[in-house]
Amino acid sequence: MKLVVGLGNPGATYEGTRHNVGFDVLSELALRWHASRPKVRFEANLSEVNYNGEKVLLAAPQTFMNISGRSVQQIVKFFQISLGDVMVVCDDLNLKVGQLRLRGSGSAGGQKGLLSILQVCGSDAVPRLRIGIGRPPDSVDAANFVLSKFRKDEHPKIDQAIRGAASGIELWIKDGISAAMNVVNVALPEGGDEAPGKSP
């Protein structure tokens, strides 16, 4: 069994914001896999699907970003899922808009939802797929920036990134973390015209 955790903040107020790209990737996967309507369980919107012969849980914690770990801990414990079979999808201020970065372990890098998950799991060996949302202008506070919506000119890049992230997760499920990293971790070309997550 695999668990894909998309991070974001619940409620219509936060839909389409930079901080909610994890939720957007879950929506893309649910659409691709014809997932049933999620049920509220373990403080998350939770769907169960089968992909490539593997049972996969799609979880969108409804606890707000900073305490996402509380929900993830409940799911992992109930279903007895090993940490290597968990994939956390989140935004990243330190990557260009639309750039993807997949890692099998490491620090939270300032992402508070991921930090919450690593803390409750007691390990940094939790795979994570980061989606770049860009840096805020000097005049904008980072906390406000992550809750803002993407500019119109950024939509093509972030839409490509969401599709690329979903494809990377499918590859992770089928072929493992190393194979997925080899495809996903492609540097965003100058200008960002090529879809992230695709080999040149």
C-alpha positions as CSV (number, residue, x, y, z in Angstrom):
1,M,0.0,0.0,0.0
2,K,1.1,3.5,-0.8
3,L,0.1,6.8,0.7
4,V,0.2,10.1,-1.2
5,V,-0.3,13.1,1.0
6,G,-1.0,16.4,-0.6
7,L,-0.4,19.4,1.6
8,G,-2.5,22.5,1.7
9,N,-5.0,24.5,3.8
10,P,-8.7,23.5,3.9
11,G,-11.6,25.7,2.8
12,A,-12.6,27.7,-0.3
13,T,-10.5,30.7,0.8
14,Y,-7.3,28.8,0.1
15,E,-8.2,27.2,-3.2
16,G,-5.8,28.0,-6.0
17,T,-3.2,29.5,-3.7
18,R,0.5,28.7,-3.9
19,H,0.4,26.8,-0.6
20,N,-2.2,24.4,-1.9
21,V,-0.4,22.9,-4.9
22,G,-0.3,19.6,-3.0
23,F,-4.1,19.5,-3.0
24,D,-4.0,20.2,-6.7
25,V,-1.8,17.2,-7.4
26,L,-4.2,15.0,-5.5
27,S,-7.1,16.3,-7.6
28,E,-5.1,15.5,-10.8
29,L,-4.4,12.0,-9.6
30,A,-8.0,11.5,-8.5
31,L,-9.2,12.5,-12.0
32,R,-6.7,10.2,-13.7
33,W,-7.5,7.3,-11.6
34,H,-11.3,7.8,-11.4
35,A,-11.1,7.9,-7.6
36,S,-14.3,7.9,-5.6
37,R,-15.4,10.9,-3.7
38,P,-13.1,11.3,-0.6
39,K,-14.4,10.5,2.8
40,V,-13.4,12.4,5.9
41,R,-11.3,10.1,8.0
42,F,-8.3,10.6,10.3
43,E,-8.7,14.4,9.9
44,A,-8.2,14.2,6.2
45,N,-10.2,13.9,2.9
46,L,-9.2,10.3,2.1
47,S,-9.7,8.3,-1.1
48,E,-8.7,4.7,-1.8
49,V,-7.8,3.6,-5.3
50,N,-6.0,0.9,-7.1
51,Y,-3.2,1.9,-9.5
52,N,-1.0,-0.6,-11.4
53,G,-2.1,-3.3,-9.1
54,E,-1.2,-1.3,-6.0
55,K,-3.6,0.0,-3.4
56,V,-3.1,3.7,-3.0
57,L,-4.5,6.2,-0.5
58,L,-4.9,9.8,-1.4
59,A,-4.9,12.0,1.7
60,A,-5.5,15.8,2.0
61,P,-5.1,16.7,5.7
62,Q,-7.8,19.1,6.9
63,T,-5.9,20.2,10.0
64,F,-4.3,23.2,8.3
65,M,-0.7,23.1,7.0
66,N,1.3,23.5,10.2
67,I,-0.1,20.4,11.9
68,S,-0.5,18.1,8.9
69,G,1.5,15.5,10.7
70,R,-1.3,14.8,13.1
71,S,-3.5,13.4,10.3
72,V,-0.6,11.6,8.6
73,Q,0.4,9.9,11.8
74,Q,-3.1,8.5,12.3
75,I,-3.3,7.1,8.7
76,V,0.2,5.6,8.8
77,K,-0.5,3.9,12.2
78,F,-4.0,2.6,11.2
79,F,-2.9,1.1,7.9
80,Q,0.6,0.1,9.1
81,I,2.3,1.9,6.2
82,S,6.1,2.1,6.1
83,L,7.5,5.6,5.7
84,G,9.2,4.6,2.5
85,D,5.7,4.1,1.0
86,V,4.6,7.6,1.9
87,M,4.9,10.4,-0.6
88,V,4.4,14.0,0.6
89,V,3.6,16.6,-2.1
90,C,4.1,20.2,-1.1
91,D,5.1,23.7,-2.3
92,D,8.6,25.1,-2.1
93,L,9.6,28.8,-2.0
94,N,13.2,28.0,-3.0
95,L,12.4,26.5,-6.4
96,K,11.4,28.4,-9.5
97,V,7.7,28.4,-10.4
98,G,6.9,25.0,-11.8
99,Q,10.2,23.3,-11.0
100,L,9.9,19.8,-9.4
101,R,12.3,18.2,-6.9
102,L,11.8,14.6,-5.7
103,R,13.8,13.3,-2.7
104,G,13.6,10.1,-0.6
105,S,14.7,11.9,2.6
106,G,16.1,15.1,4.0
107,S,15.1,18.2,6.0
108,A,11.9,20.0,5.7
109,G,13.6,23.0,4.2
110,G,11.3,25.5,5.9
111,Q,8.1,23.8,4.7
112,K,6.1,23.7,7.9
113,G,3.6,21.0,6.8
114,L,6.5,18.7,5.9
115,L,8.2,19.5,9.1
116,S,5.2,18.5,11.1
117,I,5.1,15.2,9.3
118,L,8.8,14.5,9.9
119,Q,8.4,15.4,13.5
120,V,5.5,13.1,14.3
121,C,7.0,10.3,12.2
122,G,10.3,10.7,14.1
123,S,12.3,10.4,10.9
124,D,13.4,12.5,7.9
125,A,13.3,9.4,5.6
126,V,9.9,10.3,4.2
127,P,9.8,10.7,0.4
128,R,8.7,14.2,-0.7
129,L,7.9,15.9,-4.0
130,R,8.3,19.6,-3.9
131,I,6.7,22.0,-6.4
132,G,8.3,25.4,-6.9
133,I,6.2,28.4,-6.3
134,G,8.9,31.0,-6.6
135,R,10.3,33.6,-4.2
136,P,8.2,36.5,-3.0
137,P,9.1,40.1,-4.1
138,D,11.1,42.0,-1.5
139,S,8.1,44.0,-0.5
140,V,5.9,40.9,0.3
141,D,6.1,38.8,3.4
142,A,6.7,35.1,2.7
143,A,3.7,34.1,4.9
144,N,1.4,36.3,2.8
145,F,3.0,35.2,-0.5
146,V,2.3,31.5,0.0
147,L,-1.4,32.3,0.6
148,S,-1.6,34.3,-2.6
149,K,-2.8,33.0,-5.9
150,F,-0.6,32.4,-9.0
151,R,-0.4,35.2,-11.5
152,K,-2.0,34.7,-14.9
153,D,1.4,34.3,-16.6
154,E,2.4,31.6,-14.1
155,H,-0.6,29.4,-14.7
156,P,0.9,27.5,-17.7
157,K,4.0,26.6,-15.7
158,I,2.2,25.5,-12.6
159,D,-0.4,23.5,-14.6
160,Q,2.5,21.6,-16.3
161,A,4.1,21.1,-12.9
162,I,0.9,19.6,-11.5
163,R,0.7,17.1,-14.4
164,G,4.4,16.4,-14.2
165,A,4.1,15.7,-10.4
166,A,1.2,13.4,-10.9
167,S,3.2,11.5,-13.6
168,G,6.2,11.3,-11.2
169,I,4.1,9.8,-8.5
170,E,2.8,7.2,-10.9
171,L,6.3,6.3,-11.8
172,W,7.3,6.1,-8.1
173,I,4.4,3.6,-7.6
174,K,5.4,1.5,-10.6
175,D,9.2,1.6,-10.5
176,G,10.4,3.1,-7.2
177,I,11.9,6.2,-5.9
178,S,15.2,6.1,-7.9
179,A,13.5,5.7,-11.3
180,A,11.1,8.5,-10.4
181,M,13.9,10.8,-9.3
182,N,15.8,10.2,-12.6
183,V,12.8,11.6,-14.5
184,V,11.3,14.2,-12.2
185,N,14.6,16.0,-11.2
186,V,15.1,17.7,-14.5
187,A,16.3,21.3,-14.2
188,L,13.7,23.8,-15.3
189,P,15.0,25.2,-18.6
190,E,15.6,28.9,-19.0
191,G,12.2,30.5,-19.5
192,G,10.5,27.5,-18.1
193,D,9.0,26.5,-21.5
194,E,9.4,22.7,-21.1
195,A,7.1,20.7,-19.0
196,P,8.8,19.8,-15.6
197,G,9.1,16.2,-14.9
198,K,9.8,15.2,-18.5
199,S,13.1,14.1,-19.9
200,P,14.6,16.3,-22.6
